[in-house]
Amino acid sequence: MTAIAPSAVIDTDGLDALVTVLLARGRTVVGPTVRDGAIVLAELSSASQLPYGWGVELDAGRYRLVPREDGAAFAHSAGPQSWKSWLHPARERLWSADRTPEGEVSFTAAEPEAPSYAFLGVRPCDLRAIAIQDGVLTGGRYEDTGYGARRRGALLIAAECTEPGATCFCVSTGGGPAADPGYDLALTEIVDDDGHRFLVRIGSEEGARLLDDVPHRRADMVTEATARGAVDAARDRMGRALPAVDLRALLGASPEADRWDDLASRCLTCGNCTLVCPTCFCTTTEEVTDLTGDHTERWQRWDSCFDLDFSFLHEGPVRSSGRSRYRQWLTHKLSTWHDQFGSSGCVGCGRCIAWCPVGIDITEEVAALRAEQETETER
Amino acid sequence: MSAPKLAVFKLASCDGCQLTLLNCEDELLALAGAVEISHFLEASSAVLPGPYDLTLVEGSVTTAEDAERVRAIRAASRHLVTIGACATAGGIQALRNLADVDEYRRTVYAHPEYISALATSTPVSDHVDVDFELRGCPVDRRQFLEVITAFLAGRKPDVPNHSVCFECKRRGTVCVTVAHGTPCLGPVTHAGCGALCPAYRRGCFGCFGPSGSVNLPALIPLLRRDGLDEDAVERFLHTFNTAAFDKELRS
């Protein structure tokens, strides 16, 4: 990729200034911060709210906040939310209608809530997830106008990954710890004897203009090399991996696998995996009326293929068993997503593994499906 | 066209669900404008005879008299909606279903011979056809208004039967089980409260009863891991919706 301007270096004061400048320009700054025993995404009023000195210890069904001696701000992964909470919010009003006493009905489209967002600390896996949702929600004939408005106005400041978690597997989904194009600025955090600093790569004109207002220096070769080295090292430290096979074909060929029964015995069908997934986009719409019956509103809200109502047709759900619902989710994510949107739906962020209460691990499940297929073939 | 007649009846219960309706202070005037409140003893001693267009029943059936009465209520009602854990699942008093009522009676009352009670506490739907069951202990105010509004408009109430986890995730609450190791019934509990307890860092204790899709054998090992012994797990599941969770346990 051709850089718009040479890379720069900022220190933690520079990061403070960056947030100050964003706020002064009327941006709603969203970034990681510590709340309720986790590193959540929330609106920030200052860079001091970033999770300096906090990391995470992850496992299937387990997330713990742990202190970090190096004081790093972006050395964490698989938080409980993703950026879809802002771009594709859990609830959104689509339109309302009113009826006059004479019986005339008028419809009013809802103005999408579209603050001018700046997302600070978007990890490379999440950049890819945003790109996938862009395709799903704005790439087809019928754009989700609310998403489109929020997305076009959003400024993305990536934080490259130097600290993958135990549930991370982006490399095996074709991604990696380095930020792909699509960001306005990309930070790579370095904490060493030369201090706490961030290599800043510029990805857009707007990113360049933003950096102009922030104290920075031109990147030196040592900082650039250190940053590259840290990101390259992260590539080899993924906690997990999907099997290196054609997953689209594997899942496509596995609808009758016995493994789905084993999985269903463990699955709570609670829906958490889909709700934390940064690419899961499904919504339902509900009409609500008020007590007078003269005012009605249509709301869109997150739905999930684990909800029985999701496949409810004339008096019953089509996918009533846990087996059929889990199979639907994983097969769509890794296989039929290709048919529908031209790529896999998984970026390897590991959230579905960490936030599944019973710790179902999709890398393990896919490996089991593969083993089952191999056994079948041998027979 | 005259306003639809609304009736509220109570069987064995604490009155908390009826109070939820009275607590809808901002909407009460609109409600009173939309319906004719014809029988609601908690609010008014003025009583109008049936038939009623929409009847709300709180409480479970615990006496032979109430079993009769609920049939009369059904006969006088065009739509019958049960409200709360007692009416929809037998309530906390359904603990008697797993015990010896005579022994309870002898232990608790000085004159047990004055007490006439059935051996079980059962939901209204065990006795008569019910048009809709609204869960909760107590019911959620927002859902309560939604159900009344939906029946007035002749549409299906927007009351999803998925898990409490959906509500935690929608409101951005950090999972108390995954992040804190707190025992939580959220994954098996019917949504509706807005995931109130986890938002205050407490585990869900299941007051809305089982969700539409429950896998207790998968959840129990987590409750054990997070510090509940076998008895504590039993107690956790045997609270406000004791009969409903017990049925899931044995299914």
Interface residues (C-beta under 8 A of the other chain):
Chain A: R35 D36 G37 A38 V40 G61 R62 Y63 R64 L65 P80 Q81 S85 A90 R91 S265 R266 C267 L268 T269 C270 G271 N272 L275 V276 E286 E287 V288 T289 D290 L291 T292 G293 R301 W302 S304 F306 D307 L308 D309 G322 A354 W355 C356 P357 V358
Chain B: E27 A30 L31 G33 A34 L145 E146 I148 T149 A150 L152 A153 R155 D158 P160 N161 H162 S163 C165 F166 K169 R170 R171 G172 T173 V174 C175 T177 V178 A179 H180 C184 G186 P187 V188 R201 G212 S213 N215 P217 A218 L219 P221 L222
